[in-house]
Amino acid sequence: MNKIEQTMHVIREQISSKQLLEGSRLVSVRRMASQLNHSVSTVVEAYARLVGEGLIESRAGAGFYVCGRHVRLPIASNMQPYHREIDPLWISRQSLDAPTDMLKPGCGWLPESWMPEQSIRKALKVVSRLGADVLTNYSSPQGHLGLRQWIARKKQFNDQYIHESQIILTDSATQSIDLVFQLLLQPGDVILIDDPCYFNFHVLAKKHHLHSIAIPMLKDGPDIKSFTEALAFKPKLYLTNSGIHNPTGAVLTTQVAYQIAKLAESANVTIVEDDIFADFEILPAPKYAALAGLNQVVQLGSFSKTLSAAVRCGYIIANPNRVDALIDLKIATQFSNAQLNAEIVYQALTDSAYRKHVEWIKNHAVAAMNQTIQRLAALNIKPWIIPKGGIFLWCELPLQLDAAAISKICLQHGVLLAPGSSFSQSQQARHFLRFNVAQCNDKKIYDVLALAIQRCTSTDSMLME
């Protein structure tokens, strides 16, 4: 506890012990400094922070006084009843609001121990020393130039040769999709999405009042026959993960990617390529943006999965006309860009430690994948495919058990899962769970799963009798 915190603690104790009552005047700054043997500036800062907390108030020319009592309202529990477990938004809320002791093998991000905390702290120190224009001013709505140049260089590894002017920064990949939908679509338009797909795709489509056609995801990419048939409904857009697919872990092959790109071009369908898991790839997967170009494709991504989910920053790559329109749309809806976030991300990415960190993640993800597959096999839970990279396993439950019922039991025992019906409306998905192998190290997960499977199996047996 530093001297400022010590001073604040003394005053809080005086108030809680009734030495200082509501409306009482605090001793002067100089007198408090003398009593505690602190500097005047220390006490000034302590008083200012307590004013900010609403515990005391400053009265011009009269000093500082204890504020009136605050009415304390009852605190509602964050953990609401589980009847919405197949609702995509509810899964996200439970993952984000979960207590610290909750195990989350169903969430979509890495554990804290896998994130580059020291790189973020180092970047924060660098940014704190930059000029006032970075710390206080609005920024270009297109976003941090250095970061856009870094993204352009990085994309060359996937045979994408783009200019920084073809990139616009956003606050997240989700916001990127939202902006693209606002730009390219109208309520009632038809779009294509994978089946299964990242559950937030369903949420965003609903928000924009769009009609979604689900294209079955096979082990080498979207089903060509279903994609071709869906073109009869005049879709405007196809939203997909091109590299490591969420939730299945499948990787698009060049042959399938080429066929989808040609079909989309012939039907004037824009492909929106969510490339958020690119840094998890062991070998670079084919990208629609490289195959079809930016007249046909809009690519997006973010840095929340490998760098920081707290420092929100994403991007959109598109042709110049779309970038120009997106800048106008961004000014209208957001005005500027989160410059501090972009600067922190840029400093962390350009540090030599980041590349080593990404390699560390990929190596540990492979080890975690193998271990999770083995431990689930003991419960007769089998992966749909063995992914070539990434952190997701799309697994089928034994005996056609219902994933929502399993998830409900597991949540009651402190384990949060992601049932397949959140990712797909097909009946087959009801028997699947998505596992995040980076969050699957705790033995309790498998013990609770075993218990849930036993209970559901017993229930099903009783219903059949």
C-alpha positions, 0 to 999 in steps of 0.5 A: 500500500503506497502513501496515497492509499494509506491516506485514503485508508485512514479516512475510510476507517474514520468514516466507517468507525463514525469518527467522521459523520455525514457532513463532517469536515475533514482536517485540512490537507496540510494538517493531515499531511503533518499528522501522517508525515506525508507530503501535501501533494500526497494528501491532495491526491488522496482527497481527490481520489476519495472525491472521485469515489463519491465518499467526500466532497469539496466545497469551494473555500470551505474544505472537504466534507463527508458525503451523505449516505448512499442507498445500497441496492440489493445486488442481483446474481449474474448467474441467471437460470439456465433455460437459455443455454442454447441461446448464443448471446446467453452463452457469451454472457455466462462466459464473460460474467462467470466467477473466477472459479468457473471452468470454461472449456466452452469459451472461445478464448485463451486462458490468462496464462497463455496471453502475453501479459508482459508484452502488454505491460511493456507496450503500455509503458511505451504508449504512456510516454508518447505525446499528448496528441496520442493520449488525448486527441481524436485519431484518423477514422481509418486508424493507426498508419503504422498498424495498418502497414504492419497488417499489410506486410503480414498478409504477404505471407498469404500471398495477399499484396495490399496497400495500407490504404485498403485497410481500416481499423475497427474496435473488434472483428464483431464490429467489423462484420456489423459495419460490413453488414450496414454497408452492403446489406438491407433488411430482408436480404439473403446471406449464406453462412456455414453450418455449423458456424460461429454463433455470433454470426446468427446473432448479427444476421438476426440483428440486421433482419437478414434471411440466412441460408446454412451451407453444411461445412464438410471436412475440406470446406463448405458443401459445393452442391448446397452452395450452388443450390443456395445461389437460386435465392439470390444471396448478397453475401457469404460469411465464413471462416476461411482458415481454421473454422469455428467451431469445427476446426476444419481447414479449407482446401485450395480446390474447394476455395477455388470452386466457391470463389468462382461460384460467388463471382458468377452470382455476384456474391461478396465473400466476407472472410473472417480470418481471426484465427490466422495466427493459430495456423500451423501451415497457412490455409488458402484465403479467398482474398488471395484467390478472388481479390478484394473486388469479390472479398472483404477480409477481417480479423482482430488481435483479441485471440493471441494478444489481448481481449481487453485492448480491443482492436480489429480491422477490415481489408477491402477494395478502395471504394468500400474502404472509403464508404466504410470510413464515412460509415464509421464517422457517422456511427463512431466518429473516430478510432480507438487510437490508444488501443491501436497504439498499444497493439502496434507496440506489442506486435512490433516487439520481438517477443510477439513472434516467439509468443505466437509460436509458443501458443501454436506448440502448446495448442498442439499438445493441448489438442492431443491431450484433450482428445485422449481424455475425451476418448475415455468418455467415448466423446469423439472429435468430428475431425482431428484439426490441423491447428487452432484450439477448437474440437467439434465433438460428438457425444456418445449414444446421441445424448443431448448436448444442452442437457449435458451442458445444464448438468455441467454448469450446475457443477461449475463447468461451462460448455458450448452445446452444438445447437448454439452453432447450428439449427440442424438436429445433428448438432444437438449431439455435439459440443465445442471444446476449447483445448486451451481451457481443458486442462483441469481434471474436474472438467472430465469428472463432471462430464462423466457424471453428466453423461451417466445421469443423461444416460440413466434418464434416457434409459428410464424414458425408454422403459 
